[in-house]
Amino acid sequence: MNELGPLLICSRSFPPLLSGSSILSRNLWGAWPADDLVVLSQQFAGESVDPKTALPSVQVSCITEEFSSFPKLQTLLRPLMSFPVYKALLALAKQRKPRAIWANYPSAGFLLGAWWASRSLRIPLYVHMHDMWEEGFTSPKLFLDLMVARLYERRVLKGAKRVFAITDTAAEHFREKHGVDAYVLKHSIPDHDVDKMPFGVTQSINHVIHFAGYIYPLMNQDAIVNLVKALDLCHSEITLDGYTQNPVGYDAVGICGPRVSLRCAPKSEVMAAQRQSAIMFLPLAFQSCNPLEIRSVFPTKLLEYLVSGRPILVHAPSDSWVSRAARKDGWGEVVDQPDPQLLARAIDALLKNEARQKALVAAAFREARNRLASNVAMGLQKELARIEKTSA
């Protein structure tokens, strides 16, 4: 254990919960010394969990969600979670004497609670921004979230000892908006997932395009609708095999039909299905109420896709980080126009071009090795040690 005390992680989502933020935490902190961590998270009634993703050696304390019997009220008043979070952090700090607090966003309640606690305890605050803050609230129903973001975003990020961003686009946004020199912390892949990567491109068993992740209008729904339309234009008899935590209710928007299958499954089953599929599909919305999020986001499903041994097809706007990185580093075939005919032609061409498939998979494996969790964690340990030494 670090002689200055453990790192106190403050994150609304944490393993074994199934969410993007939880997966990021599991991959990064799973490669960290367990005795150097203590975690404050939240109990979720009815949320999807996968016990196999848990970090049993890490001490995790959970608080219950306020107004859990009133879901609509709970959504409206989410920032008020900062008060119980603050109290719980002070109690944990009294027990474990942490050297610093690490707060994950998205969750204004957890981030604000962490900020207040770091000020009260007079210890550094590190902020890991998984999403945009103020720009994420476009619904008038979330007026309290928006008000809190406008009042506190700049104060919290400027007051943090270090801000960590998920992509260079996100880091640039925080620099331009707040003058914050954000550090790009790579999304990491567990070492054992990289170790299990097949040698070269695997042979697809199922003639399907695979998608994994949540489906919602803000991030990817229109791009998936484009794919469903493209399937009927393909010369091949390929189908969509989708794995999502919310697999019902998409008939009204056009994600349905004889070529479409949606289901929910554990992570191990999803990854096994990926290695048997023809193509990995990575969509981002062309029409979104938060275009900044589309430009800057790193979809967590990409971490699994990179080690699948199958080619990745990106369907996203040209100015998104995903499209730019796929082209630059060669790990994805890109269709950056919302045109089902272009998408269908790209699918047919990729299915026929084995050399192209091998090139994409080889580049994906290189990207995966560059994101090895043990290396990312080691680099972060050095960065935090440098900051702590400078501050001493």
PyMOL commands that set and color helices and strands:
alter all, ss='L'
color gray80, all
select helices_A, chain A and resi 20-29+34-36+51-53+71-76+78-96+108-121+134-136+140-159+168-178+191-195+221-231+251-253+267-274+291-296+301-306+321-329+340-352+354-370+373-391
alter helices_A, ss='H'
color red, helices_A
select strands_A, chain A and resi 7-10+37-43+59-64+100-105+125-129+162-165+183-184+208-212+239-243+260-263+279-283+312-315+332-335
alter strands_A, ss='S'
color yellow, strands_A
deselect
rebuild
show_as cartoon
